[in-house]
Amino acid sequence: MKILVTGAAGMLGSALCQKISDSEHQLIAVYHSGQNQTCDITNRFDVKKLISDHKPDIIINSAAHCQVDRCEEDQEWAEAVNNGGVKNLAELAKEYKSQLIHISTDFVYSGKARQPYVETDQCEPVNKYGLYKLRGELAAQEANPNVIILRTAWLYGATRSNFVLRLLDDIKAQKKSIAIVNDKWGSPTSVILLSDLIVKIVDSIVQKKRISGIYHAVATGGCSWLEFAEYIIRICGVRDITIKPISMESLGLPATRPTHTILSNQKLQSVLQSEIPTWRQDIETFIGKNYIKSGKKMHA
Ligand SMILES: NC(=O)c1ccc[n+]([C@@H]2O[C@H](COP(=O)([O-])OP(=O)(O)OC[C@H]3O[C@@H](n4cnc5c(N)ncnc54)[C@H](OP(=O)(O)O)[C@@H]3O)[C@@H](O)[C@H]2O)c1
């Protein structure tokens, strides 16, 4: 399959491009800027040229405006990318008979539920980022009923600052005390696991399995940021660090965050007919591969 990936320099995009390069599929990596193949997804002319030049079998859209707080100020820009850009891709994918796989977010939910969300639950975003991502989903589905939408959450990887890398930096710096939010719950997912799931979906398409609609593409289960941090500290073998629990509100961030967005991935497990690792297995693999070489712990 010829697979085109937008947002190729992003945290997910770079892991996904690596995964596709290692597979039998042909990769067309598309960047926002730079010297390689570029495209601004808000520019319909650019998107049309890109798709008509390459005629990919599959387009994976990992491009987005992901700075949640900036989306509150830069509303026009956020809407142009997270809604308008997605609409461009969906319409032109349909015109050129490419299958679009679009990445979305747990932030489409209100976070008021106390049990894991399923894909049919009501969407009610509490901030502008979630709102424009939801509008992007709706625009994509309206333009192109075959679109596959993957709602993911709490991504981490080896590139770009994220919760896991910041915590590992604190551990390496031998900090004695750290403050972690204890009143927000979600499904932490590595970009490596998400890339594996995406390639499994691509393989299902190759096998002509019928797959379209919305799926939660996350590690199995969920936790609070505090439980996640405690688990990371434990697997790093660190004992002399104190965690001070803090509230989300105390951070005083411009955008409200949904409180409880653990996502059920049962629908995706059924369609792929394979078990998805738990968030604990996912982080153990990630830290094992990247940070604990030859069985050495980070510091005792
Ligand atoms: N990170 C998370 O925790 C999280 C959670 C849930 C869902 N998601 C979703 O997962 C997907 C990937 O997120 P990520 O964390 O990998 O984001 P990321 O690291 O910020 O990557 C996004 C990429 O999109 C590119 N981009 C931005 N505007 C563009 C435009 N107009 N045209 C083309 N490319 C553009 C960016 O390029 P520049 O940097 O050059 O602008 C960047 O390379 C997104 O759809 C996001 O909504 C992320």
PDBQT file of the ligand as one rigid body, heavy atoms in Angstrom, charges set to zero:
ROOT
HETATM    1  N1  LIG A 401      -0.397  14.707  22.193  1.00  0.00    +0.000 N 
HETATM    2  C1  LIG A 401      -1.442  14.170  22.821  1.00  0.00    +0.000 C 
HETATM    3  O1  LIG A 401      -1.429  13.918  24.042  1.00  0.00    +0.000 OA
HETATM    4  C2  LIG A 401      -2.689  13.846  22.042  1.00  0.00    +0.000 A 
HETATM    5  C3  LIG A 401      -3.788  13.346  22.726  1.00  0.00    +0.000 A 
HETATM    6  C4  LIG A 401      -4.951  13.015  22.013  1.00  0.00    +0.000 A 
HETATM    7  C5  LIG A 401      -4.983  13.169  20.635  1.00  0.00    +0.000 A 
HETATM    8  N2  LIG A 401      -3.909  13.679  19.988  1.00  0.00    +0.000 N 
HETATM    9  C6  LIG A 401      -4.001  13.830  18.522  1.00  0.00    +0.000 C 
HETATM   10  O2  LIG A 401      -2.960  13.066  17.953  1.00  0.00    +0.000 OA
HETATM   11  C7  LIG A 401      -2.527  13.680  16.721  1.00  0.00    +0.000 C 
HETATM   12  C8  LIG A 401      -1.010  13.818  16.740  1.00  0.00    +0.000 C 
HETATM   13  O3  LIG A 401      -0.636  14.626  17.851  1.00  0.00    +0.000 OA
HETATM   14  P1  LIG A 401       0.894  14.899  18.211  1.00  0.00    +0.000 P 
HETATM   15  O4  LIG A 401       0.963  14.907  19.691  1.00  0.00    +0.000 OA
HETATM   16  O5  LIG A 401       1.789  14.024  17.402  1.00  0.00    +0.000 OA
HETATM   17  O6  LIG A 401       1.016  16.409  17.719  1.00  0.00    +0.000 OA
HETATM   18  P2  LIG A 401       2.321  17.249  17.318  1.00  0.00    +0.000 P 
HETATM   19  O7  LIG A 401       3.553  16.616  17.838  1.00  0.00    +0.000 OA
HETATM   20  O8  LIG A 401       2.040  18.662  17.677  1.00  0.00    +0.000 OA
HETATM   21  O9  LIG A 401       2.323  17.104  15.739  1.00  0.00    +0.000 OA
HETATM   22  C9  LIG A 401       1.397  17.762  14.930  1.00  0.00    +0.000 C 
HETATM   23  C10 LIG A 401       2.044  18.016  13.597  1.00  0.00    +0.000 C 
HETATM   24  O10 LIG A 401       1.106  18.688  12.760  1.00  0.00    +0.000 OA
HETATM   25  C11 LIG A 401       1.806  19.673  12.001  1.00  0.00    +0.000 C 
HETATM   26  N3  LIG A 401       0.899  20.734  11.556  1.00  0.00    +0.000 N 
HETATM   27  C12 LIG A 401       0.360  21.729  12.310  1.00  0.00    +0.000 A 
HETATM   28  N4  LIG A 401      -0.375  22.540  11.522  1.00  0.00    +0.000 NA
HETATM   29  C13 LIG A 401      -0.316  22.038  10.266  1.00  0.00    +0.000 A 
HETATM   30  C14 LIG A 401      -0.867  22.444   9.014  1.00  0.00    +0.000 A 
HETATM   31  N5  LIG A 401      -1.622  23.524   8.892  1.00  0.00    +0.000 N 
HETATM   32  N6  LIG A 401      -0.585  21.686   7.921  1.00  0.00    +0.000 NA
HETATM   33  C15 LIG A 401       0.189  20.594   8.028  1.00  0.00    +0.000 A 
HETATM   34  N7  LIG A 401       0.751  20.160   9.172  1.00  0.00    +0.000 NA
HETATM   35  C16 LIG A 401       0.496  20.881  10.286  1.00  0.00    +0.000 A 
HETATM   36  C17 LIG A 401       2.844  20.188  12.970  1.00  0.00    +0.000 C 
HETATM   37  O11 LIG A 401       3.893  20.815  12.264  1.00  0.00    +0.000 OA
HETATM   38  P3  LIG A 401       4.572  22.161  12.877  1.00  0.00    +0.000 P 
HETATM   39  O12 LIG A 401       5.025  21.767  14.267  1.00  0.00    +0.000 OA
HETATM   40  O13 LIG A 401       5.678  22.444  11.913  1.00  0.00    +0.000 OA
HETATM   41  O14 LIG A 401       3.499  23.190  12.890  1.00  0.00    +0.000 OA
HETATM   42  C18 LIG A 401       3.296  18.902  13.666  1.00  0.00    +0.000 C 
HETATM   43  O15 LIG A 401       4.348  18.282  12.966  1.00  0.00    +0.000 OA
HETATM   44  C19 LIG A 401      -3.303  14.991  16.629  1.00  0.00    +0.000 C 
HETATM   45  O16 LIG A 401      -4.426  14.812  15.821  1.00  0.00    +0.000 OA
HETATM   46  C20 LIG A 401      -3.783  15.250  18.056  1.00  0.00    +0.000 C 
HETATM   47  O17 LIG A 401      -4.969  16.007  18.075  1.00  0.00    +0.000 OA
HETATM   48  C21 LIG A 401      -2.766  14.019  20.655  1.00  0.00    +0.000 A 
ENDROOT
TORSDOF 0
